[in-house]
Amino acid sequence: MNLIKRLFGGLIILAVLLSITFLGHPYLSLGVTIFSIIAVKELINAFKNLGFNTPILLTMALDLLLMVEAYFNDKKYSIISFALLLMLVFIYMIFNKKYVFSDFLPMFFIIAYVSLLMSNMIRLRDPRYIFMLYIIAWGSDTCAYLVGSIFGKHKIRSISHISPNKTVEGFLGGIVGATILNLFYSNMMNISHNTLIIILFTIVSAILSQIGDLIASYIKRQCKVKDFGNLIPGHGGILDRFDSMLFVSPILYLLSIL
């Protein structure tokens, strides 16, 4: 029953992501913005377990502003936008007596972890790189799980306190699997980068994908939650599905502008 539920949830989020990607950049941007706002709310709820009363509306507003800035992607206004965001936060801190200074600390973490990283998905104008993002993030996770489950014997002791089942074989399997998948995809889509560049970027992206998953696991352990939410049947919340993509998207944005 759990397998069916997980499969159903996975198909739902896959269908949504593929649909908004095929529809074009405005729809993808809107979808990613909605996902980011939900992810922000999920992380705020998780931090409540640590005693933080993070201002929800302000954090969501900052997230929305960063997504809008990413949509227009005008470098002339990026620094100005960031400065204005900081000014808005500081003004809010002064005049709102409901919150103490420590309540704003998780907000900066959430904006950096969710908003800044996820906004790179919106900056990816070429849909080929969006699909590459899915292939690397999910391919790495899937291959790491399969190889680790079948051949995994050597535990990675340094991260056993975060993810006790991670193995060296699974880690390497995720990198190799993602690289093979992306080489095939890049060749099929005629992406204009030489093979060595594709391999190097894929290896770095696959490593960061698995690190993103570990960071999410670390946050959940610290906040004493199993999942960030329950929106997706069998998969948890939005952040549970996007954790590996968060760290891959900046690398692919860099690749797309080379």
C-alpha positions as CSV (number, residue, x, y, z in Angstrom):
1,M,0.0,0.0,0.0
2,N,2.8,2.4,0.9
3,L,4.5,1.6,-2.5
4,I,1.3,2.4,-4.4
5,K,0.9,5.6,-2.4
6,R,4.5,6.6,-3.1
7,L,4.2,5.8,-6.8
8,F,1.0,7.8,-7.1
9,G,2.5,10.8,-5.3
10,G,5.6,10.6,-7.5
11,L,3.5,10.5,-10.7
12,I,1.6,13.5,-9.6
13,I,4.6,15.8,-8.9
14,L,6.2,14.4,-12.1
15,A,3.1,15.3,-14.2
16,V,2.9,18.8,-12.7
17,L,6.6,19.5,-13.3
18,L,6.6,18.2,-16.9
19,S,3.4,20.1,-17.7
20,I,4.6,23.5,-16.5
21,T,8.0,22.9,-18.2
22,F,6.4,22.0,-21.5
23,L,4.0,25.0,-21.3
24,G,6.9,27.4,-21.2
25,H,8.8,29.8,-19.0
26,P,6.0,31.9,-17.6
27,Y,4.1,28.8,-16.4
28,L,7.3,27.2,-15.1
29,S,8.1,30.4,-13.2
30,L,4.7,30.6,-11.7
31,G,4.9,26.9,-10.7
32,V,8.3,27.3,-9.1
33,T,7.2,30.4,-7.3
34,I,4.2,28.5,-5.8
35,F,6.5,25.6,-4.9
36,S,8.9,28.0,-3.2
37,I,6.2,29.7,-1.1
38,I,5.0,26.2,0.1
39,A,8.6,25.2,0.8
40,V,9.1,28.4,2.9
41,K,6.0,27.6,4.9
42,E,7.2,24.0,5.5
43,L,10.6,25.1,6.7
44,I,9.0,27.8,9.0
45,N,6.8,25.0,10.5
46,A,9.9,22.8,11.0
47,F,11.8,25.6,12.8
48,K,8.9,26.0,15.2
49,N,10.1,22.8,16.9
50,L,13.3,24.6,17.8
51,G,11.3,27.4,19.4
52,F,11.5,30.0,16.6
53,N,8.6,32.2,15.8
54,T,9.6,33.2,12.3
55,P,7.5,35.9,10.6
56,I,5.6,34.0,8.0
57,L,4.2,36.7,5.8
58,L,7.4,38.7,5.7
59,T,9.4,35.6,4.7
60,M,6.9,34.7,2.0
61,A,7.0,38.2,0.7
62,L,10.8,38.2,0.5
63,D,10.6,34.8,-1.3
64,L,8.1,36.2,-3.8
65,L,10.2,39.3,-4.5
66,L,13.3,37.1,-5.2
67,M,11.3,35.0,-7.6
68,V,10.0,38.0,-9.4
69,E,13.6,39.4,-9.6
70,A,14.7,36.0,-11.0
71,Y,11.9,36.1,-13.6
72,F,13.1,39.4,-15.0
73,N,16.7,38.5,-14.4
74,D,18.0,42.0,-14.9
75,K,21.5,42.2,-13.4
76,K,21.3,46.0,-13.1
77,Y,18.6,45.7,-10.5
78,S,19.8,42.6,-8.6
79,I,22.0,44.4,-6.1
80,I,19.4,47.1,-5.6
81,S,16.7,44.5,-5.1
82,F,18.8,42.7,-2.5
83,A,19.5,46.0,-0.6
84,L,15.8,46.9,-0.6
85,L,15.0,43.4,0.8
86,L,17.4,43.9,3.7
87,M,16.0,47.3,4.4
88,L,12.5,45.9,4.5
89,V,13.6,43.3,7.0
90,F,15.4,45.7,9.3
91,I,12.4,48.2,9.2
92,Y,10.1,45.3,10.0
93,M,12.3,44.2,12.9
94,I,12.2,47.7,14.5
95,F,8.5,48.3,14.3
96,N,7.0,44.9,15.0
97,K,7.0,44.0,18.7
98,K,5.6,40.5,18.2
99,Y,9.0,39.1,17.3
100,V,12.4,39.0,19.0
101,F,15.7,39.3,17.2
102,S,16.3,35.5,17.2
103,D,13.1,34.9,15.3
104,F,14.6,36.6,12.3
105,L,17.7,34.4,12.1
106,P,15.8,31.3,10.6
107,M,14.3,33.7,8.1
108,F,17.7,34.5,6.6
109,F,18.5,30.8,6.4
110,I,15.2,30.0,4.7
111,I,15.7,32.8,2.2
112,A,19.2,31.6,1.4
113,Y,18.3,27.9,1.4
114,V,15.0,27.9,-0.4
115,S,14.5,31.2,-2.3
116,L,18.0,32.0,-3.6
117,L,18.7,28.5,-4.6
118,M,15.3,27.7,-6.1
119,S,15.1,31.0,-8.0
120,N,17.8,29.6,-10.3
121,M,15.2,27.3,-11.8
122,I,13.4,30.4,-13.0
123,R,16.7,31.9,-14.4
124,L,17.0,28.8,-16.6
125,R,15.4,30.1,-19.8
126,D,16.2,27.1,-22.0
127,P,13.8,24.2,-21.2
128,R,16.6,21.8,-22.1
129,Y,18.4,22.7,-19.0
130,I,15.3,22.3,-16.9
131,F,14.9,18.8,-18.1
132,M,18.6,18.3,-17.5
133,L,18.0,19.4,-13.9
134,Y,15.4,16.7,-13.4
135,I,17.6,14.1,-15.0
136,I,20.6,14.8,-12.9
137,A,18.8,15.3,-9.6
138,W,16.4,12.4,-9.8
139,G,18.8,10.2,-11.8
140,S,21.5,10.7,-9.2
141,D,19.0,9.9,-6.3
142,T,17.5,6.9,-8.0
143,C,20.9,5.4,-9.1
144,A,22.4,6.0,-5.7
145,Y,19.4,4.2,-4.1
146,L,19.5,1.2,-6.5
147,V,23.3,0.7,-6.4
148,G,23.4,1.2,-2.7
149,S,20.6,-1.2,-2.1
150,I,22.1,-3.9,-4.3
151,F,25.9,-3.5,-3.9
152,G,26.2,-1.2,-0.9
153,K,28.6,-2.6,1.7
154,H,30.8,0.2,2.9
155,K,28.9,2.8,5.0
156,I,30.0,6.4,4.9
157,R,30.8,6.8,8.6
158,S,31.3,10.6,8.5
159,I,27.6,11.1,7.8
160,S,26.2,8.1,9.7
161,H,24.6,10.6,12.2
162,I,22.6,12.1,9.4
163,S,21.9,9.2,7.0
164,P,23.1,5.9,8.5
165,N,22.3,3.9,5.3
166,K,24.4,5.9,2.9
167,T,27.2,3.8,1.3
168,V,30.2,4.6,-0.8
169,E,28.9,2.3,-3.6
170,G,25.6,4.2,-3.6
171,F,27.3,7.6,-3.7
172,L,29.5,6.6,-6.6
173,G,26.6,4.8,-8.3
174,G,24.6,8.0,-8.2
175,I,27.4,10.0,-9.8
176,V,28.1,7.4,-12.6
177,G,24.4,6.9,-13.3
178,A,23.6,10.6,-13.6
179,T,26.6,11.1,-15.8
180,I,25.6,8.3,-18.2
181,L,22.0,9.6,-18.3
182,N,23.0,13.2,-18.9
183,L,25.5,12.3,-21.6
184,F,22.8,10.4,-23.5
185,Y,20.3,13.3,-23.0
186,S,22.8,16.0,-24.0
187,N,23.7,14.2,-27.2
188,M,20.0,13.6,-28.0
189,M,19.1,17.3,-27.4
190,N,22.2,18.6,-29.2
191,I,23.3,20.8,-26.3
192,S,26.3,22.9,-27.5
193,H,29.0,21.9,-25.0
194,N,31.8,19.5,-25.5
195,T,31.6,16.1,-23.8
196,L,34.3,16.9,-21.2
197,I,32.3,20.0,-20.0
198,I,29.1,18.0,-19.8
199,I,30.9,15.2,-17.8
200,L,32.5,17.7,-15.3
201,F,29.3,19.7,-14.7
202,T,27.3,16.5,-14.3
203,I,29.7,15.0,-11.8
204,V,29.7,18.2,-9.7
205,S,25.9,18.5,-10.0
206,A,25.4,14.8,-9.0
207,I,27.6,15.3,-5.9
208,L,25.7,18.4,-5.0
209,S,22.4,16.7,-5.5
210,Q,23.3,14.1,-2.9
211,I,24.7,16.7,-0.6
212,G,21.4,18.6,-0.9
213,D,19.6,15.5,0.2
214,L,21.9,15.1,3.2
215,I,21.4,18.7,4.2
216,A,17.7,18.3,4.1
217,S,18.1,15.2,6.3
218,Y,20.2,17.1,8.7
219,I,17.7,19.9,9.0
220,K,14.9,17.4,9.6
221,R,16.8,15.6,12.3
222,Q,17.6,18.9,14.0
223,C,14.0,20.0,13.8
224,K,12.8,16.5,14.8
225,V,10.5,16.0,11.8
226,K,10.2,13.0,9.5
227,D,9.1,15.0,6.5
228,F,8.8,18.7,5.8
229,G,5.1,18.2,5.0
230,N,2.5,15.8,3.7
231,L,1.4,17.5,0.5
232,I,2.7,14.8,-1.8
233,P,1.3,11.3,-1.0
234,G,4.2,9.0,0.1
235,H,6.8,11.6,-0.5
236,G,6.2,14.3,2.2
237,G,6.3,18.0,1.3
238,I,7.5,20.1,-1.6
239,L,10.9,20.6,0.1
240,D,11.3,16.8,0.4
241,R,11.1,16.5,-3.4
242,F,13.1,19.6,-4.3
243,D,16.0,19.2,-1.8
244,S,18.4,17.7,-4.3
245,M,17.4,20.1,-7.1
246,L,18.2,23.2,-4.9
247,F,21.9,22.6,-5.2
248,V,22.0,21.5,-8.8
249,S,20.0,24.5,-10.3
250,P,22.8,27.1,-9.7
251,I,25.4,24.8,-11.4
252,L,23.1,24.3,-14.4
253,Y,22.3,28.0,-14.6
254,L,26.1,28.6,-14.8
255,L,26.4,25.9,-17.6
256,S,23.5,27.5,-19.5
257,I,25.2,30.9,-19.7
258,L,28.7,29.6,-20.7
